[in-house]
C-alpha cells in the first residue's frame, strides 16, 4: 500500500456523520438503521 493523506478535521467529521446516517436521508427501514448504529457504537472501546 502506498502513502495515504490524513483527513482534515472537516473531512473526518463528514465521514463520521455519514456513517451515522446524519448527512442525508437513508433509504433504510428502522431495524436495519438501528442495527447499523448499534454496530458503530459497539466499535467504541471507551463506552461508559
Secondary structure by P-SEA (a helix, b strand, c coil): ccbbbbbcaaaaaaaaaaaacccccccccaaaaaaaaaaaaaaccccc
